[in-house]
């Protein structure tokens, strides 16, 4: 069976065009299954029907033969999204004869849906004149064939070769940076690729090391130049993307590994590929979304080194009008090479929303879509529309669609101007209820984060990234210096520093940890309690750094029970006593920081009362809490769609936290992605949350939205959401609510 399946799929894949592929499919399937009829129906959403594209056994009297959605046995197969096996089709209540096809001579029917990513692309059918049910082996063969066809057809659809794509090509990717753009597409393919480098040896090691040294210096100069270019446009944390590359280029271990490869006889290009792929793999295996994407930063660094092995300086292109940049893999350097006023949007075949290139796109306000399966030759120089809210790329749209998006783009620009003018206004609701807006920070190697406009402080500072970028644990003095610069940046505004959250899912380069299920393993507070020496050094560094600023609080991650909390507090008390004694001797005063915990492990939800008297505040990590409650790894593409922060169970858990915290008189904040989402922020405030911590890019729009809606309205919305059974109900109601207040432009293109 496997051989026959492979042969059919290979014939279909090698067909010169789609119609020939369909013809090859039905003929080959009939031969392989020894059946009298095989037909393929393709979903045509424009006409709302399943069109008969090819058949061996049925007659096609004209081009558009088919069944409306929900009509006939074919429609039933598609609606149910499951196979249907009928011995006598003509007596089935859903049977509908296709006139003129000769279908009346066939009695038995077996149809199976062709599904890709939960979308029914079509239906594959076999029929016989004999009245019988098809056996299990026949069912298995056709279902397996349909599953393999789904991947081929999905790729065909992405290439713009789908039968119902009459008015331009519609491609879909991951929305990485919101916004709308209308411009001509331009394909950039002049970047070197690591995977194209083959093993090669050198004859002169000294000359080869000189080539690499020059490339490193040119790359360093480029990153410094790019940082300077954006110095007046970006926050320092975003600018630190370029500092990260400089940091990596100057890393002694990276340089040692590169030159060591050349000393052993490898060509510079081959040395770069080997070392970069080794370093990149270390980050790629991490579970944390952000840190996983750092693998791409390492690869970008390698590609820039390759570029400067062949070029003395960076090439800049010149355009007369803004373009949509198409690329295989978007990089920060590539973004910076295009003048801002000439870059309308970016679309990348690879990459994800957490890549540094995506972060830079958001910071610059450039719409971006990642992971789009497109054929460059079919799109280059075409008129395109980029919808960064939905992740849609429309190629050669008709004039009606073009006119609509041009209007939406005008509205978006008007809205952005209004929002920016109100950024410095207080974060409060329409009825003057004060909401505290904090910043999530610490995602880069930068040690001097700018004081961001419009925020009340830092609600979450992640401390683990510097640990991951080094070849050994940073010393207490090194950590103290870094934390001091952060606390100094915010003056008297509070900064909540989370203790080290590393372990199986975020392994350190210098501490190998291997686990079958790292996400549920040795990470967070579990790791640091098993290594009190590491925990004590970090806490002492935080305390020393806070002297004279008095604006630092400590947050403990991954607390699953009171025992872990008590152990952590005991160590903090010990560190406090040690640092306080030294401070007194030096004539300084150490303020005892507030201690809080992350609510992200579901078990602690049922021990909230035991927290009173032990801690000073609570911070809800909605990302991990959602994953653990729903038992879903959102990094796993097979189940990522199950991850939904609007799931009723998640909403009820969040309501339980805020209600219990109020009873216990414990201040509570929320620092997950939900806080920076317009719909999420409205629901959270409606539930009772008054402190939201989010990424920089979300601050202005969340403040603007809150200023235009009253607490009473948000409370009513939250009550409805908490009574819902399905996440889609919540999403539909909240979308309707946002639209009703004229704020739809914050969740999609247009008002």
C-alpha positions in Angstrom: 0.0 0.0 0.0 2.8 2.4 0.9 4.5 2.0 -2.5 1.2 2.7 -4.3 0.5 5.7 -2.2 4.0 7.1 -2.8 3.7 6.6 -6.5 0.3 8.4 -6.7 1.6 11.4 -4.6 4.8 11.6 -6.7 2.8 11.6 -10.0 0.5 14.4 -8.6 3.4 16.4 -7.4 5.3 16.2 -10.7 2.3 17.2 -12.9 2.9 20.3 -15.0 -0.3 22.1 -13.7 -3.1 21.6 -11.2 -5.7 20.2 -13.6 -3.3 17.6 -14.9 -2.5 16.7 -11.3 -6.2 16.2 -10.6 -6.5 14.0 -13.7 -3.5 12.0 -12.8 -4.9 11.6 -9.2 -8.3 10.1 -10.2 -6.8 7.8 -12.8 -4.0 6.5 -10.6 -6.4 6.0 -7.6 -8.8 4.0 -9.7 -6.0 1.7 -10.9 -4.5 1.3 -7.4 -7.8 0.6 -5.7 -9.4 -1.3 -8.6 -12.5 0.8 -8.3 -14.7 2.0 -11.1 -15.0 5.7 -10.2 -12.8 8.3 -8.5 -13.6 12.0 -8.3 -12.1 15.0 -6.6 -14.2 18.0 -5.5 -12.5 21.3 -4.5 -14.0 23.9 -2.2 -14.7 27.2 -4.0 -15.5 29.7 -1.3 -16.3 32.5 -3.8 -19.2 30.4 -5.3 -19.9 28.6 -2.0 -19.7 25.2 -3.6 -17.6 22.0 -4.1 -16.6 22.0 -7.7 -16.0 18.7 -9.5 -12.4 19.2 -10.8 -11.7 15.8 -12.2 -13.2 12.3 -12.4 -12.5 8.9 -13.8 -16.0 7.4 -14.2 -18.2 10.6 -14.1 -18.8 12.8 -17.2 -18.0 16.5 -17.0 -20.5 18.1 -19.3 -19.4 21.7 -18.5 -16.8 23.5 -16.4 -18.8 24.3 -13.3 -20.3 21.1 -12.1 -20.6 20.8 -8.4 -22.6 20.8 -5.2 -23.4 23.7 -2.9 -21.8 23.8 0.5 -23.8 21.4 2.7 -25.4 19.7 -0.3 -25.3 16.0 -1.2 -23.1 13.3 0.3 -20.0 15.4 -0.7 -21.3 18.3 1.3 -22.1 16.0 4.3 -18.5 14.7 4.2 -17.1 18.2 4.3 -19.5 19.5 7.0 -18.7 16.6 9.3 -15.0 16.7 8.3 -15.0 12.9 8.4 -15.2 10.0 6.0 -18.6 8.5 5.0 -19.1 5.0 3.7 -22.5 4.1 2.2 -23.5 0.8 0.5 -26.4 2.3 -1.4 -25.8 6.0 -1.9 -29.0 6.7 -3.9 -31.2 5.7 -0.9 -29.2 8.0 1.5 -31.3 11.0 2.7 -28.4 13.4 1.7 -27.8 12.0 -1.8 -28.2 14.4 -4.6 -27.7 13.3 -8.2 -25.4 15.4 -10.5 -27.4 15.5 -13.7 -25.6 14.4 -16.9 -22.6 12.8 -15.2 -23.9 9.2 -15.3 -23.7 9.0 -11.5 -26.9 7.1 -11.3 -25.1 3.9 -12.4 -23.0 3.9 -9.2 -24.4 2.6 -5.9 -21.7 2.4 -3.3 -20.0 5.6 -2.1 -17.0 6.4 0.0 -15.8 10.0 0.5 -13.1 11.5 2.7 -12.3 15.1 3.4 -9.0 16.7 2.3 -8.1 18.8 5.4 -5.2 21.1 6.1 -4.9 22.9 9.4 -8.6 22.3 10.1 -9.7 23.8 6.8 -11.5 21.5 4.4 -9.8 22.0 1.0 -12.0 19.4 -0.8 -13.4 15.9 -0.9 -12.0 12.8 -2.5 -14.6 10.2 -3.5 -14.6 6.6 -4.9 -17.7 4.8 -6.2 -18.7 1.4 -7.4 -21.7 0.0 -9.4 -21.9 -2.9 -6.9 -24.0 -2.2 -3.8 -21.5 -2.7 -1.0 -19.6 -1.0 1.8 -15.9 -0.4 1.1 -13.7 -2.4 3.5 -11.3 -1.1 6.1 -8.2 -1.5 3.9 -9.9 0.6 1.2 -11.0 3.2 3.7 -7.5 3.4 5.2 -5.9 3.8 1.7 -8.1 6.7 0.7 -7.9 8.5 4.0 -4.1 8.3 4.0 -4.0 9.5 0.4 -6.2 12.5 1.3 -4.0 13.4 4.2 -0.9 13.4 2.0 -2.7 15.3 -0.7 -3.7 18.0 1.8 -0.1 19.1 2.2 0.5 19.3 -1.6 -2.8 21.2 -2.2 -2.1 23.6 0.6 1.3 24.5 -0.9 -0.4 24.8 -4.3 -2.9 27.2 -2.8 -0.1 29.3 -1.3 1.5 29.6 -4.7 -1.6 31.2 -6.1 -2.5 28.2 -8.3 -5.8 27.4 -6.6 -8.9 27.1 -8.8 -11.0 29.8 -7.0 -8.2 32.4 -6.9 -9.7 34.5 -9.7 -9.1 38.0 -8.4 -5.5 38.1 -7.1 -3.6 35.9 -4.7 -4.4 35.7 -1.0 -1.6 34.4 1.2 -1.6 34.0 5.0 1.2 34.1 7.5 1.8 35.0 11.2 1.0 38.6 12.1 4.3 39.9 13.5 3.7 43.7 13.5 0.3 45.3 13.1 -0.6 47.8 10.5 -1.6 48.1 6.8 0.5 48.8 3.8 -0.3 49.2 0.1 2.7 49.2 -2.2 4.7 47.3 -4.8 6.6 44.2 -3.6 10.4 43.9 -4.0 12.2 40.6 -3.5 15.6 40.7 -1.8 17.7 37.6 -2.4 21.3 39.0 -2.1 21.8 37.7 1.4 24.2 34.7 1.8 22.7 31.5 3.4 24.5 29.3 5.9 22.9 26.1 4.6 24.5 26.7 1.2 28.1 26.6 2.7 29.7 23.2 2.0 32.7 21.7 3.9 35.9 23.1 2.6 39.6 23.3 3.7 42.1 26.1 3.4 45.7 26.1 2.3 46.8 29.2 4.2 45.4 29.3 7.8 46.9 32.7 8.6 45.4 34.3 5.5 42.0 32.7 6.3 42.1 34.0 9.9 42.9 37.5 8.5 39.8 37.2 6.2 37.7 36.4 9.2 39.2 39.1 11.4 38.4 41.7 8.7 34.8 40.4 8.4 34.3 40.6 12.1 35.5 44.2 12.2 33.3 45.2 9.3 30.3 43.5 10.9 31.0 45.3 14.2 31.2 48.6 12.4 28.0 47.9 10.6 26.1 47.2 13.8 27.4 50.4 15.4 26.4 52.4 12.4 22.9 50.9 12.4 22.5 51.6 16.1 23.5 55.2 15.5 21.0 55.5 12.6 18.1 54.6 14.9 19.4 56.4 18.0 16.7 59.1 17.8 13.9 56.8 16.8 13.9 53.9 19.2 13.9 53.1 22.9 17.2 52.0 24.2 15.9 48.5 24.8 15.1 48.1 21.2 18.4 49.7 20.2 20.0 47.0 22.3 19.2 44.5 19.5 22.3 45.9 17.8 24.2 45.9 21.0 23.5 42.2 21.3 25.1 41.6 18.0 28.2 43.6 19.0 28.3 41.6 22.3 28.2 38.3 20.5 30.9 39.4 18.0 33.2 40.3 20.9 32.4 37.1 22.9 35.8 35.5 23.5 34.5 32.0 23.3 32.7 32.6 20.0 35.9 34.0 18.5 38.0 31.2 20.0 35.7 28.6 18.5 35.8 30.3 15.0 39.5 30.7 14.9 40.0 27.2 16.3 38.1 25.8 13.3 40.3 27.7 10.9 43.5 26.6 12.7 42.4 23.0 12.2 42.3 23.6 8.4 38.7 24.8 7.7 37.9 27.6 5.3 36.4 30.7 7.0 33.0 30.1 5.6 32.8 26.5 6.7 34.1 27.5 10.2 31.3 30.1 10.5 28.6 27.6 9.5 29.8 25.0 12.0 30.1 27.3 15.0 27.0 29.3 14.3 24.8 26.2 13.9 26.2 24.8 17.1 25.4 28.0 19.1 22.1 28.4 17.3 20.9 24.9 18.2 21.4 25.6 21.9 18.8 28.4 21.7 16.5 26.6 19.3 15.9 23.8 21.8 14.6 26.2 24.4 10.9 26.3 25.2 10.7 30.0 26.1 9.3 31.8 23.0 11.6 34.8 23.2 14.8 32.8 23.9 14.0 30.2 21.3 14.0 33.0 18.7 17.5 34.1 19.8 18.7 31.1 17.6 17.7 33.3 14.6 19.9 36.2 16.0 22.9 33.8 16.0 22.2 32.8 12.5 21.8 36.4 11.4 25.2 37.1 12.9 26.7 34.2 10.9 25.1 35.5 7.7 26.5 39.0 8.2 29.9 37.5 8.7 29.5 35.5 5.5 28.3 38.7 3.7 31.4 40.6 4.8 33.7 37.8 3.7 32.6 38.7 0.2 31.7 42.4 0.5 33.7 45.3 1.9 30.6 47.3 2.9 26.8 47.0 3.2 24.9 47.5 0.0 22.0 49.9 0.2 19.1 49.9 -2.4 17.4 53.1 -3.6 13.7 53.3 -4.5 11.6 56.2 -5.8 8.6 55.1 -3.7 7.9 52.9 -0.6 8.1 49.1 -1.2 7.0 46.0 0.6 10.2 44.1 1.2 10.0 40.4 0.5 12.7 38.2 2.0 13.5 34.6 2.8 14.5 35.4 6.3 14.1 38.9 7.7 17.0 40.3 9.7 17.6 43.5 11.7 20.4 44.5 9.4 18.1 44.0 6.3 15.5 46.3 7.9 18.0 48.9 8.6 19.4 48.8 5.1 16.1 50.3 3.7 15.4 54.0 4.4 12.4 54.2 6.7 10.4 56.4 4.3 10.9 53.8 1.6 9.8 50.8 3.6 6.0 50.2 3.6 6.0 46.7 5.1 8.0 43.4 5.3 7.0 39.9 4.4 9.2 36.9 5.3 9.0 33.3 4.3 10.6 32.3 7.6 10.7 33.6 11.1 8.3 34.2 14.0 6.7 37.1 15.9 9.3 36.9 18.7 12.4 37.4 16.4 14.5 40.5 16.9 13.6 41.5 13.4 9.9 41.4 14.3 10.5 43.3 17.5 12.4 46.0 15.5 9.5 46.1 13.0 7.0 46.8 15.7 9.3 49.4 17.3 9.6 51.2 13.9 5.9 50.8 13.2 6.4 48.7 10.1 3.7 46.2 9.3 5.2 42.7 9.2 4.1 39.1 8.4 6.2 36.1 9.0 6.1 32.5 7.7 4.4 33.2 4.4 4.7 30.5 1.8 5.1 32.5 -1.4 6.9 32.1 -4.8 9.1 35.2 -5.2 9.0 35.3 -8.9 5.2 35.4 -8.9 5.1 38.4 -6.5 8.1 40.5 -7.2 7.1 44.0 -8.5 3.4 43.2 -8.1 1.0 45.5 -6.3 0.4 44.0 -2.8 -1.6 44.7 0.3 -0.1 43.8 3.7 -2.6 43.4 6.6 -0.4 43.1 9.7 -3.4 42.6 12.0 -4.6 39.4 10.3 -1.4 38.2 8.7 -2.8 38.5 5.2 -0.8 39.3 2.0 -3.0 40.2 -1.0 -1.3 40.1 -4.4 -2.7 42.0 -7.3 -6.0 42.8 -5.6 -9.0 44.0 -7.6 -9.8 47.7 -7.5 -12.6 47.3 -5.0 -10.3 45.6 -2.4 -7.5 48.1 -3.2 -9.9 51.0 -2.6 -11.1 49.6 0.7 -7.6 49.0 2.1 -6.5 52.5 0.9 -9.3 53.9 3.0 -8.4 51.7 6.0 -4.8 52.8 5.7 -5.8 56.5 5.8 -8.0 55.8 8.9 -5.1 53.9 10.6 -2.7 56.8 10.1 -5.3 59.3 11.6 -5.9 57.0 14.6 -2.1 56.6 15.3 -1.7 60.4 15.4 -4.5 60.8 17.9 -3.2 58.0 20.1 0.3 59.5 20.2 -0.9 62.9 21.2 -2.6 61.3 24.3 0.3 59.1 25.4 1.4 61.4 28.3 -2.2 61.6 29.7 -2.9 59.6 32.8 -3.9 55.9 32.5 -7.5 56.1 33.6 -10.9 55.0 32.5 -13.6 57.3 31.1 -15.1 57.7 34.7 -11.6 58.6 36.1 -10.7 55.2 37.7 -6.9 55.1 37.8 -5.2 52.1 36.1 -1.5 51.5 36.6 0.5 50.7 33.4 3.8 49.0 33.8 6.5 47.8 31.4 7.7 44.2 30.7 11.4 44.6 30.2 14.7 42.7 30.1 14.5 40.9 26.8 17.8 42.1 25.6 21.4 42.3 26.7 21.0 46.1 27.3 21.8 47.2 30.8 20.4 50.7 30.5 16.7 50.7 29.6 15.3 54.1 28.8 12.6 55.6 31.0 9.6 55.0 28.8 7.0 57.7 28.4 3.6 57.0 29.9 4.4 54.1 32.2 4.4 53.8 36.0 7.5 51.6 36.2 8.6 48.1 35.3 6.2 45.4 36.3 8.5 42.6 35.1 12.2 42.7 34.5 13.6 39.4 33.3 17.1 38.8 34.6 18.0 35.5 32.8 19.1 36.8 29.4 22.5 38.1 30.6 23.1 34.6 32.1 22.3 33.0 28.8 24.7 35.2 26.8 27.7 34.4 28.9 30.1 31.5 29.1 30.0 31.3 32.9 27.8 32.6 35.8 28.1 36.4 36.1 29.8 37.4 39.3 28.0 39.3 42.1 29.7 42.5 41.1 28.8 42.1 37.5 25.2 41.6 38.3 25.2 44.5 40.8 26.5 46.9 38.2 23.8 45.8 35.7 20.9 46.0 38.1 22.1 49.5 39.3 22.0 50.9 35.8 18.4 49.6 35.4 17.2 51.0 38.7 18.9 54.3 38.0 17.1 54.5 34.6 13.7 54.6 36.4 14.5 56.9 39.2 11.8 56.6 41.8 9.5 54.4 39.6 9.2 50.8 40.9 11.1 48.1 39.2 10.0 44.5 39.8 13.0 42.1 39.2 12.2 38.4 38.7 14.8 36.1 40.0 16.5 33.7 37.6 14.0 31.7 35.6 16.2 29.1 33.9 16.4 25.3 33.9 15.5 22.5 31.6 13.6 24.7 29.1 16.2 27.5 29.2 19.5 25.7 29.6 22.6 27.7 30.2 25.5 27.3 27.8 27.8 26.3 30.7 25.3 24.1 32.6 23.9 21.2 30.5 20.4 20.0 31.6 18.7 17.2 29.7 15.1 16.2 30.6 12.3 14.4 28.8 9.8 17.1 29.6 11.7 20.2 30.5 8.7 22.5 30.6 7.4 20.5 33.6 10.8 19.9 35.0 13.8 21.5 36.7 13.2 25.2 36.1 12.5 28.5 37.8 12.5 28.4 41.6 13.1 24.7 41.6 16.5 25.2 39.9 17.6 28.1 42.1 16.5 26.4 45.4 18.6 23.4 44.4 21.5 25.9 43.8 21.2 28.3 46.7 24.7 29.7 46.0 23.4 31.0 42.6 20.2 32.3 44.2 22.0 34.1 47.1 24.6 35.7 44.7 21.7 37.1 42.6 19.6 38.4 45.5 22.6 40.0 47.2 23.4 41.7 43.8 19.8 43.0 43.6 19.9 44.3 47.2 23.3 46.0 46.8 22.1 47.6 43.5 19.0 49.0 45.2 20.8 51.0 47.9 20.2 54.6 47.2 17.4 54.0 44.8 14.8 52.2 47.0 12.7 51.3 44.0 13.4 47.5 43.7 11.0 44.6 44.4 11.7 40.9 44.1 9.5 38.5 42.2 9.8 34.7 42.5 8.9 32.5 39.4 7.3 29.1 39.1 6.2 28.9 42.8 4.0 25.7 43.0 3.6 25.4 46.8 4.1 27.2 50.1 7.2 25.1 50.9 9.1 26.5 48.0 8.0 30.0 49.0 9.2 29.6 52.6 12.6 28.3 51.5 13.0 31.2 49.1 12.1 33.8 51.7 14.6 32.3 54.2 17.3 32.7 51.6 16.3 36.3 50.9 16.3 37.0 54.6 19.8 35.7 54.8 21.0 37.7 51.9 19.3 40.8 53.3 21.0 40.5 56.6 24.4 40.1 55.0 24.0 43.1 52.7 22.3 45.2 55.3 25.2 44.7 57.8 27.8 45.8 55.2 25.6 48.8 54.3 25.4 50.0 57.9 29.2 49.7 58.2 29.5 52.0 55.1 27.0 54.5 56.4 24.3 53.4 54.0 20.7 52.3 54.4 19.2 49.2 52.7 15.4 49.3 52.3 13.9 45.8 52.5 12.3 45.1 49.1 8.7 43.9 48.7 8.6 40.2 47.9 6.1 38.8 45.4 5.4 35.6 43.5 4.4 34.7 40.0 1.0 33.0 39.7 1.6 30.7 36.8 1.4 27.1 38.2 -2.2 26.2 38.8 -1.6 24.5 42.1 -0.9 27.8 43.8 -4.4 29.0 42.9 -5.7 26.8 45.7 -3.2 28.1 48.3 -3.7 31.8 47.9 -5.0 32.3 51.5 -1.7 30.8 52.8 0.2 33.7 51.0 -1.1 36.3 53.4 1.7 37.4 55.8 4.3 35.7 53.6 4.5 38.0 50.6 3.7 41.6 49.7 2.2 41.3 46.2 1.2 38.9 43.4 2.0 39.0 39.7 0.0 36.8 37.4 1.9 35.3 34.5 -1.0 34.6 32.2 1.1 33.0 29.4 2.4 30.1 31.5 -0.8 29.9 33.5 -2.8 29.4 30.3 -0.4 26.7 29.1 -0.5 24.8 32.3 -4.3 25.1 32.7 -5.0 23.9 29.2 -2.1 21.4 29.1 -0.9 22.8 25.8 2.6 23.8 24.6 2.0 26.8 22.3 5.4 26.2 20.7 4.0 22.9 19.4 2.4 23.7 16.0 0.1 20.7 16.3 -1.6 22.0 19.4 -0.8 25.7 19.3 -4.4 26.5 18.2 -5.7 25.0 21.5 -3.8 27.7 23.4 -6.3 30.5 24.1 -6.1 33.0 26.9 -9.8 33.7 26.5 -10.7 30.1 27.4 -13.4 30.2 30.1 -11.2 28.2 32.4 -8.4 30.7 32.1 -10.8 33.6 32.7 -12.3 32.0 35.8 -8.8 31.4 37.2 -7.9 35.1 36.6 -11.2 36.1 38.3 -10.4 33.8 41.3 -7.0 35.4 41.7 -8.2 39.0 41.7 -11.2 38.3 44.0 -9.1 36.3 46.5 -6.3 38.8 46.5 -8.7 41.6 47.3 -10.0 39.6 50.3 -6.4 39.1 51.4 -5.5 42.7 50.8 -2.7 41.6 48.5 -1.8 44.0 45.6 -2.0 42.1 42.3 -0.7 42.8 38.8 -0.8 40.9 35.6 2.2 40.7 33.3 1.3 38.3 30.5 0.5 39.1 26.9 -3.2 39.3 27.8 -2.5 42.6 29.6 -1.2 44.3 26.4 -4.0 43.0 24.2 -7.0 45.4 23.8 -9.6 42.7 24.4 -7.6 41.2 27.3 -7.1 44.6 29.0 -10.8 45.4 28.9 -11.7 42.0 30.4 -9.0 42.2 33.1 -10.0 45.7 34.2 -13.6 44.6 34.2 -12.7 41.7 36.5 -11.0 44.1 38.9 -7.4 44.3 37.9 -5.9 47.8 38.3 -2.3 47.1 37.4 -1.3 45.9 33.9 2.3 45.2 32.7 3.0 45.0 29.0 5.5 45.5 26.2 6.4 49.0 25.1 4.5 48.9 21.9 1.2 48.3 23.6 1.3 51.1 26.1 -0.2 53.9 24.0 -3.1 52.0 22.6 -4.1 50.4 25.9 -4.1 53.8 27.7 -6.2 55.3 24.8 -8.7 52.5 24.9 -9.1 52.6 28.7 -9.7 56.4 28.6 -12.7 55.9 26.3 -14.6 53.2 28.3 -16.1 53.3 31.8 -15.5 50.8 34.6 -19.2 49.9 34.6 -19.1 48.9 30.9 -16.0 46.8 31.3 -17.5 45.1 34.4 -20.6 44.2 32.4 -18.4 42.9 29.6 -16.4 40.8 32.0 -19.5 39.3 33.5 -20.7 38.2 30.1 -17.3 36.7 29.4 -17.3 34.7 32.7 -20.7 33.3 31.8 -19.6 32.1 28.4 -19.0 28.4 27.6 -16.7 28.9 24.6 -13.7 31.2 23.9 -15.2 32.1 20.6 -18.3 33.5 22.4 -16.0 35.7 24.4 -14.1 36.9 21.4 -17.2 37.6 19.4 -18.8 39.6 22.2 -15.7 41.6 23.0 -15.1 42.4 19.4 -18.6 43.6 19.1 -18.1 45.7 22.2 -14.9 47.3 20.9 -16.6 48.0 17.5 -19.6 49.6 19.3 -17.2 52.1 21.0 -15.6 53.0 17.7 -12.3 51.4 18.6 -12.2 48.5 16.1 -9.1 50.0 14.6 -7.1 48.7 17.5 -7.9 45.1 16.8 -7.9 45.0 13.0 -7.4 47.3 10.0 -9.9 50.2 9.9 -12.2 51.7 12.5 
